[in-house]
């Protein structure tokens, strides 16, 4: 998962990939894929998958089991079923 600064850089590289995109997606998104690989050590081949790896898209850790809630506004832990109070301000 990428923190906000890392995700901002990835987003800029993702947009750049569309501007230089040609017939081969691996060439158009080469900078993004290399950035993600160098950052995480995981050799991702799908640029779109990287755009789903932002820490801002997941919720806090469950108070019961410690696994993250699926979204910041999630009221139910998908792993253990724990219910939490969510302030929807």
N, C-alpha and C positions, 0 to 999 in steps of 0.2 A: 504494500500500500504506500502511496505517495503522500507526503505532507503537503501543505498548501503551496510552499515555495517550489517544491519539486514538480507538483502538478501544474503550476503556472508555466514552468519551462516546457513541460511535456505538451501542454495545450498549444503553446506557440509553435513548437516543432510539428505538431499534428496539423495545424493550419497551414504551415509552410509546405508540408507534404502534399496538400491538395493543390497548392499553387504550382508545384513542379511535377505533379503527378503525370506519369506517362503510362504506357501499356503495362509496365511492371510495377505493381504496388510496392514491392520490396525496395525498388530504387527510389521512388517518390518519398517513402517514409523511412529511408535508411537512417537519417539522423535521429529520428525519434526512437527507432528500434535500438540503435547503438547506445543512445542516452539511457534508455530503460535497462538495457543489459548491463551497462557499466555501473549503474546505480544499484540494481538489485541482484545481479549475478544470474538472473534468469533470462534465457534467450527466447524472448517472446517473438513470435512471427506475425501476430495479428495486431496491427495498429489500433483497431477499434477496441480491443480488449484492454489496452493500456488506459484508455479514457474512462474505464470503470474502476480504476484502482486508486481512487482518491479517498483519503481518510475522512474527508468532509461528507462523504456519501453514506458512511456507516454510523451507527449510534455508539453510545458509551458501552462499556463492559457491563454485563448483567451483574446485579448485586448478588445473585444466587450462585450462578455457575461460572462467571468470569468471561464467558464468550460474548462477543459484541452483538448488540441489537442490530438488526438488518438495516434500519434507517435511524436517523436522529430522532424521529417522532414515534418510533415503534413503541407500542404499549405492552407487547407480549414477546418474550424471548422465544425464538423459534427452536432453540436447543432444549431448554428445560421447562418452558411454559410459565416461567415467572412473570407476573404482572407488575407493571410499574406505573407510577404517576408521571404523567408528562404535562409540563406546563406549555400550553399552546399559545403563548403571547406573541 
